[in-house]
Amino acid sequence: YPMLHVTTGSDNVKAGETLMMSGAGKFGVEARARQIGGAGAQASGIIFNRGTIRMLQIPNRNRDLKSADVTATLPDRVDLGRWRLAGEICDGKCLAGAMRPGRGIAHKACAELCLIGGVPPVFVTTQPVEGHEFMMIGSADGGPLTEGLLDRVGVYISLEGRVEERGGLAVFLADETTLQVLP
């Protein structure tokens, strides 16, 4: 899922911070980010935050996410180890503040539509990892969530996987084979 590592900050977003990104509505920005190809970018939009999770919602206009002549190094990936975590998979946009509460079985259908549209998923854990209660979640190989995990959105589950920190953003690389649905 596309992330934005901030090199030139503002009053609301500090340099060095890494933000998840989404588009307007129930859509991600993967196609637009892919056009930039991992190079420098300039982005503008609305910031959502809840706890340690922050997301930049980029309007569906090309001028709000575009290539820029920016030289920066990406933050190192900090390995926080392998964990078994219990919690819930949610869509990052609603959880970060687009909707409240943005989680639970009542929000399941909305979250599924957001995730199908490309909004980054978030794992809300009952056991914080290095201070992170919320973390972006992907498959064990670092790719997007598998269909098996998407089917468990809004359900209380446990999973094992590696947790990394990327510029202050925690990322849970979940091993689907360890999935257990909890009561």
N, C-alpha and C positions, 0 to 999 in steps of 0.2 A: 504494500500500500504506500502511496506517495507520502513523503514527509518533507517538511521544510526546515532546514537548519538555518537559523537566523544569523546573519553576519553583521548586519547593520540594524540595530534595534530602534525601538521607539519608547514612549512612556509606558505603553501597555505590553510590549514584547521586548525582552532583553536580548542582546547579542549573546549567542552561545546556546540559546534555547532551541529545542526541536519541537515542532508542532505537527500534529496529524492534520491532514487537509481533506476537505469535502467540497462538493459543489452545492449549489442551491437545490432545494427540494430533497428528494431521496436519491441523490446521485453523488458519485465520487468524482475525482478529477484525474483518474489514471490516464485516460486517453490524452488529455491536454498536457499532463506532466511527461508522458512518454515522448511527445513532440520536442520537448526541451532536452530530453536525453541525459538527464543527470548533470547538466551544465548549470551555470549560474542562472538564477531566476529572480524576478521581481514579482511579488504577490501582494495583493491587498484584499481586504474583506472584513468579515465580522469574526471576532474572537469569542468562542464559548469556553468557559472553564468551570470545572467542578473538582475540588480537591487538587490532586497532582496531574490531572488530565486536562490538556488544552487542545483546542481544534480551531483551525482557521477555515471558515466557510468562505469560499471564493465564488462570487457571482458567476453566472453563466455568460460572461463576456470575455472575449479574448484579451482585452487590455488588462484584466485583473490577475492574469498569470501569464507571464511572457519571459522570454530569454533576456538576460541582462549580463553585462560585462562585469562579473563579480569573481574575484579570486579569493578562494577560501579553502581551507582543509576541513573535511568532514570530521566529526568527533569520533574518537576511538570507541569501539564497542567494548563495554565493560561486562565481563562475564560474571553474573551473580550466582551461578551454579544451577544445579538441577533441583527442582522442587516438585512436590505433589501439592496441588492447590485445590481448594474447594471454592466454588462460587458460581458465577453466571456469565454467559456470553451476552453482550448487549451491543447495540450499534453505538459507535463513539460519538456521533453527533447529538443524538437525543440525550445520551448519558451526560455529555459535557455541558448541557444546558439548553439545547433547542426545545426540549420538552421536559417536563417534570412529572413523575420521577424518572422516566426514561428507562425503566427496568421492571422486571417482574413479569409474570404470566399475562397480566393485562396489557403489557406493551409488546408482547411476542410478535403479533402480526405486523405491527409497524416496524419493529426492528428487523424482521426478516426482509421486508421490502427495501429498507435502507441498505442492508448488507448485499442483497441481490443487485442493487443499483451501484454498488461500489464504495459505499461509505465504510471507512475502516472499523473493524470490530474491536471491542474492548472486553477484557476479562475483569470482572469485579470480584476480587478475592476476599475471603473471610479472614485471611492471614496475610497481613502486609509483608511485602518482600523489600527489605531495605527502605522502608517508609512509603512504598508504592502500594496503594490499595487498588488502583486502577492501572491497567497496562494494555497496550495494544496486543492483540493476539493474532498469531499466524500459525501455519503448519510447521511441523518439526524441521522441514527443509528450508524454512524462511519464506515460503510462498504464501499465497492467500489461504484462507480457511478451506478445508476440504468439505465436501457435501455432507459427510457424516457429522462434522462439527456444526455446520450451518443448521442441521436438523435439530440441534440441541439449544438453540437460542432461547433465552428466557426460562430455561430449566436449570434447577440446582444440580450441579455436576461436580466431579473431581477429575483432574487430569494431572499427568506428569509432563514435565518439559523443562527446557532451559530458559532462564530469564537473563536478558541482557539489558543494559542501559545504554541508550544512544542520545547523547546530549541532554540528559535529564529525563528522557522518555523511556519508560520501562516497556520491554517487548517480551511477551511470553511465547516461546516457540513450542507449541503443544504437540505431544505425541498422541494422535487419535487412538492408537491401540490400547492406551491406558485409560480411556474414557469409562467412567462409572456414573450412572444416574443415581443421585442421592434422594432419600425421602424428604 
